[in-house]
């Protein structure tokens, strides 16, 4: 089955298996499940490590900006602010790519989980190891997005808000520095 990694809500993939009998091949599907979970785990850790690196880089850049501002080296401040905009864009695009890789692994996990649910072997499998995505999560997510706007905050929401705020601050610092340098 070919999955689209850009699909935001993968419940439709899971719904294809509801009420159907698919034999769960413990050897093949077990290998696929283990591999997909290891990829998901790897990329989720990469995303968190990348964000930590972004925060460290941000602290270093803001310290450099503050030190140059104190010395009234406004042209250097403008250069640091511009470099930070480039760094911010780089980390943002890196985060997007890692998120795509997470979604690819997540899609596979959802399909295998649905296959397990539809299988006759469901009672033989440790359910705690395969409950990766629940339909109630999708329902709550849609309700939160439609009515509460800020009801459920995801890592994506937090990361992109931070990227946005830091970009705006950097742009303001760049504009003020250029104004004062002239």
C-alpha positions as CSV (number, residue, x, y, z in Angstrom):
1,X,0.0,0.0,0.0
2,X,1.4,3.4,-1.0
3,X,0.9,6.1,1.7
4,X,1.0,9.8,1.2
5,X,3.4,11.2,3.9
6,X,1.8,14.7,3.4
7,X,-1.6,13.5,4.7
8,X,-2.3,15.5,7.8
9,X,-5.0,13.2,9.2
10,X,-4.3,9.5,8.7
11,X,-7.6,8.1,10.1
12,X,-8.9,7.4,6.6
13,X,-6.0,5.0,6.2
14,X,-7.0,3.3,9.4
15,X,-10.7,3.2,8.3
16,X,-9.9,1.1,5.3
17,X,-9.2,-1.9,7.5
18,X,-12.2,-1.5,9.9
19,X,-14.5,-4.5,9.7
20,X,-12.3,-6.4,7.3
21,X,-10.4,-9.6,7.9
22,X,-6.7,-9.3,7.2
23,X,-4.4,-12.0,8.4
24,X,-1.7,-10.5,10.6
25,X,1.5,-12.2,9.7
26,X,3.5,-12.0,12.9
27,X,6.9,-12.3,11.2
28,X,6.4,-9.9,8.4
29,X,4.1,-7.3,10.1
30,X,6.2,-7.6,13.3
31,X,9.3,-6.7,11.4
32,X,7.5,-3.8,9.7
33,X,6.1,-2.6,13.0
34,X,9.5,-2.7,14.7
35,X,11.2,-1.0,11.8
36,X,8.5,1.7,11.5
37,X,8.6,2.4,15.3
38,X,12.4,2.6,15.3
39,X,12.3,5.2,12.4
40,X,9.5,7.1,14.2
41,X,11.6,7.1,17.4
42,X,14.8,8.1,15.6
43,X,13.2,11.1,13.8
44,X,11.2,12.2,16.9
45,X,14.5,12.3,18.8
46,X,16.2,14.1,15.9
47,X,13.5,16.7,16.0
48,X,13.9,17.4,19.7
49,X,17.7,17.5,19.4
50,X,17.4,19.9,16.5
51,X,15.2,22.2,18.5
52,X,17.5,22.1,21.5
53,X,20.4,23.0,19.1
54,X,18.2,25.9,17.8
55,X,17.7,27.2,21.3
56,X,21.4,27.1,22.0
57,X,22.2,28.8,18.7
58,X,19.6,31.5,19.5
59,X,21.1,32.1,22.9
60,X,24.6,32.5,21.4
61,X,23.4,34.9,18.7
62,X,21.4,37.0,21.1
63,X,24.4,37.3,23.4
64,X,26.5,38.4,20.5
65,X,23.9,40.9,19.4
66,X,23.6,42.3,23.0
67,X,27.4,42.6,23.3
68,X,27.7,44.5,20.0
69,X,24.7,46.7,20.9
70,X,26.4,47.7,24.1
71,X,29.5,48.7,22.1
72,X,27.3,50.7,19.7
73,X,28.5,48.6,16.8
74,X,25.2,48.8,15.0
75,X,26.4,47.6,11.6
76,X,27.8,44.4,13.3
77,X,24.4,44.1,15.1
78,X,22.7,44.2,11.7
79,X,25.0,41.5,10.4
80,X,24.3,39.3,13.4
81,X,20.5,39.8,13.0
82,X,20.7,38.9,9.3
83,X,22.8,35.8,10.1
84,X,20.2,34.8,12.7
85,X,17.4,35.2,10.2
86,X,19.3,32.7,7.9
87,X,19.9,30.4,10.9
88,X,16.2,30.6,11.8
89,X,15.2,29.7,8.2
90,X,17.6,26.8,8.2
91,X,16.3,25.3,11.4
92,X,12.7,25.8,10.3
93,X,13.3,23.9,7.0
94,X,15.2,21.2,8.8
95,X,12.3,20.9,11.3
96,X,9.8,20.6,8.4
97,X,11.8,17.8,6.8
98,X,12.1,15.9,10.1
99,X,8.4,16.3,10.6
100,X,7.8,14.8,7.1
101,X,9.9,11.8,8.1
102,X,8.0,11.4,11.3
103,X,4.7,11.4,9.4
104,X,5.9,8.7,7.0
105,X,6.8,6.4,9.9
106,X,3.5,7.4,11.7
107,X,1.5,6.4,8.6
108,X,3.0,3.0,8.5
109,X,2.4,2.5,12.2
110,X,-1.3,3.5,11.8
111,X,-1.7,1.0,9.0
112,X,-0.1,-1.9,11.0
113,X,-2.2,-0.9,14.0
114,X,-5.4,-1.0,12.0
115,X,-4.4,-4.3,10.5
116,X,-3.8,-5.7,14.0
117,X,-7.2,-4.5,15.1
118,X,-8.9,-6.1,12.1
119,X,-7.0,-9.3,12.5
120,X,-8.2,-12.3,14.4
121,X,-4.9,-12.2,16.4
122,X,-5.9,-9.0,18.1
123,X,-6.5,-10.7,21.4
124,X,-3.0,-12.4,21.3
125,X,-1.1,-9.1,20.9
126,X,0.0,-6.9,23.8
127,X,-2.3,-4.0,23.1
128,X,-0.1,-1.5,25.0
129,X,2.6,-1.9,22.4
130,X,0.4,-1.0,19.4
131,X,-1.9,1.7,20.6
132,X,-0.1,4.4,18.6
133,X,-2.9,6.5,17.3
134,X,-6.4,6.5,18.7
135,X,-9.5,7.8,16.8
136,X,-10.4,9.9,19.8
137,X,-7.1,11.8,19.3
138,X,-8.2,12.8,15.8
139,X,-11.7,13.8,17.0
140,X,-10.3,15.9,19.9
141,X,-7.7,17.5,17.5
142,X,-10.4,18.5,15.0
143,X,-12.7,19.8,17.8
144,X,-9.8,21.8,19.3
145,X,-8.8,23.2,16.0
146,X,-12.3,24.2,15.0
147,X,-13.6,25.7,18.2
148,X,-10.9,26.3,20.8
149,X,-8.1,27.4,18.6
150,X,-5.6,27.1,21.4
151,X,-7.2,24.1,23.2
152,X,-4.6,21.6,22.3
153,X,-1.1,22.7,21.8
154,X,1.2,20.4,19.8
155,X,5.0,20.5,19.4
156,X,4.5,21.8,15.9
157,X,2.4,24.7,17.3
158,X,5.0,25.5,19.9
159,X,8.0,25.2,17.5
160,X,6.5,27.3,14.8
161,X,5.3,30.0,17.2
162,X,8.9,30.2,18.6
163,X,10.3,30.3,15.0
164,X,7.9,33.1,14.1
165,X,8.5,35.2,17.2
166,X,12.3,34.8,16.9
167,X,12.1,35.8,13.2
168,X,10.1,38.9,14.0
169,X,12.5,39.9,16.8
170,X,15.5,39.3,14.5
171,X,13.9,41.4,11.7
172,X,13.1,44.2,14.2
173,X,16.7,44.1,15.4
174,X,18.0,44.2,11.9
175,X,15.8,47.1,11.0
176,X,16.7,49.1,14.1
177,X,20.4,48.3,13.7
178,X,20.4,49.4,10.1
179,X,18.6,52.6,11.0
180,X,21.1,53.4,13.7
181,X,24.1,52.5,11.6
182,X,23.2,55.0,8.9
